[in-house]
């Protein structure tokens, strides 16, 4: 009987969902790096979606039903076919990546060690990949933990093409053979997954769709009305001769491309231009679509004459400040929750002592705050040293300050 009770106790121990207090959570199995090889590349399911109204609507319906793979695959084509749109997206991403990242904490040595772990694991590549959520509405990467969870070996960046979702919005990975593997089936700290409530891809697809057909029609217009025609008048008896007509056509073709030609005596050549100039309506329509995409991606438009224009030399001046702050906060919250908090818990056994930060405050913002501090200080208002350290990212020697006040 005693052996049976011991066996039941042992069985209950291993069937519990949560580990025993004396068994660290970091010892539970996490997936190996090679298990995510099939999810990092989109090539196996990348199909060429025709750019017509029926296909776009079908792709959108599939995305609404939880299969956004084809819609995600359109992103690469948008950047390839429309360099202007791709450049603006790159500017939006670079405005965030230009912000320095750091780990803060009460223990500077621990914060510095955490920074080294994240840097070696490739935190910069992870941040770049997670910014894809601004376009697709989601982005994810697998965290490859070291033995015991006290370090991070790398991040495996999952292609957005390989994600599927159930009716409740829970993400899963689509395998080569078409099976769905839910993220919840992995270790609870295996993934960093990020969502964005207002993705850019859908409106960008529509803008590109309208621009694509406008450019196609404009090319036809220019070909028909913008290029002058060369016509030749010949005698009726020469026109009846197929040999003479063929020779004349060959000569006219040479005249059009090379500037030389051989014509029969008596032939009269006329250069015939269109009665009207090429319409500016096509260009104004294309400019309007470009303006919409610029405002959608960067939050603003600017010119070289504007005070906050694109010519000022700073990439962050091209993107509206509140967008940069929102993008940085989204990344900070995701990395903090999915990466830094588990790392601190596994390595040091503590929680909440380390914070992941992106320095998104612009130089002009800091200058204005410094002036505010100076004015308040001159007026006799006390400024908390902790707020100054946090705002300006400087450490104050509080001991010296206390001695001076004494």
Secondary structure by P-SEA (a helix, b strand, c coil): caaaaaaaaaaaaaacccccccccccccccccccccccccccccccccccccaaaaaaaaaaaaaccaaaaaaaaaaaaaacaaaaaaaaaaaaaaaacccccccccaaaaaaaaaaaaaacaaaaaaaacccccccbbbbbbbcccccccccbbbbbbcccccccccbbbbbbcccbbbbbcccccccccbbbbbcccaaaaaaaaaaaaaaaaaaaaaaaacccbbbbbbbbcccccccaaaaaaaaaaaaaaaccccccccccbbbbbccccccccaaaaaaaaaaaaaaaaaacccccccccccccccccccccccaaaaaaaaaaaaaaaaaccaaaaaaaaccccccbbbbbccccaaaaaaaaaaaaaaaaacccccaaaaaaacccccaaaaaaaaac
